[in-house]
Amino acid sequence: MPLEFSWQLPLCAAGAAPDWTAQPGHWIQLAQAVEYAGVDGLWIPGGSQCADSLGVAAALCAH
């Protein structure tokens, strides 16, 4: 059975609601670097203290 590696995109801010407009370029750059490194999957967390995970996933898929 082959080993698979996943990575978590840091969307959640401790104690504050994150601002999607402040970080889209940073998140896209991180996701591209992780893909280039050969990581198998990306976990996008969701919750009240996180940016909208569906919107973030859609934006990342566009790049």
C-alpha positions in Angstrom: 0.0 0.0 0.0 1.6 3.3 -1.0 2.0 6.2 1.4 -0.1 9.2 0.7 0.5 12.7 2.1 -2.0 15.5 2.6 -1.5 19.1 3.7 -3.9 21.6 5.4 -4.3 25.0 4.0 -4.2 27.4 7.0 -7.5 29.3 6.7 -8.5 29.6 10.3 -7.4 32.5 12.5 -7.3 32.0 16.2 -9.8 34.4 17.8 -10.6 36.4 14.7 -12.5 36.0 11.5 -10.2 35.7 8.6 -10.3 38.2 5.7 -10.4 36.3 2.4 -9.5 39.5 0.4 -6.3 39.9 2.4 -4.8 36.5 1.5 -5.9 34.9 -1.8 -2.5 35.3 -3.4 -0.8 33.8 -0.4 -3.2 30.8 -0.4 -2.8 30.2 -4.1 1.0 30.4 -3.9 1.0 27.9 -1.0 -1.3 25.5 -2.9 0.8 25.6 -6.0 4.0 25.0 -4.0 2.3 22.0 -2.3 1.2 20.6 -5.7 4.7 21.1 -7.1 6.2 19.2 -4.1 4.0 16.2 -5.0 1.6 16.2 -2.0 -1.4 13.9 -2.7 -4.2 15.9 -1.2 -5.2 19.3 0.3 -7.5 19.6 3.3 -9.4 22.9 3.4 -10.9 23.4 6.9 -14.3 24.9 7.5 -16.0 26.5 10.4 -17.1 29.8 11.9 -13.4 31.0 12.4 -12.4 30.0 8.8 -12.8 31.6 5.4 -15.5 30.0 3.3 -14.0 26.6 2.3 -16.1 26.2 -0.8 -15.1 29.6 -2.1 -11.5 29.0 -1.4 -11.6 25.6 -3.1 -13.2 27.2 -6.2 -10.6 29.9 -6.3 -7.7 27.4 -6.0 -9.2 25.2 -8.7 -9.1 28.2 -11.1 -5.4 28.4 -10.7 
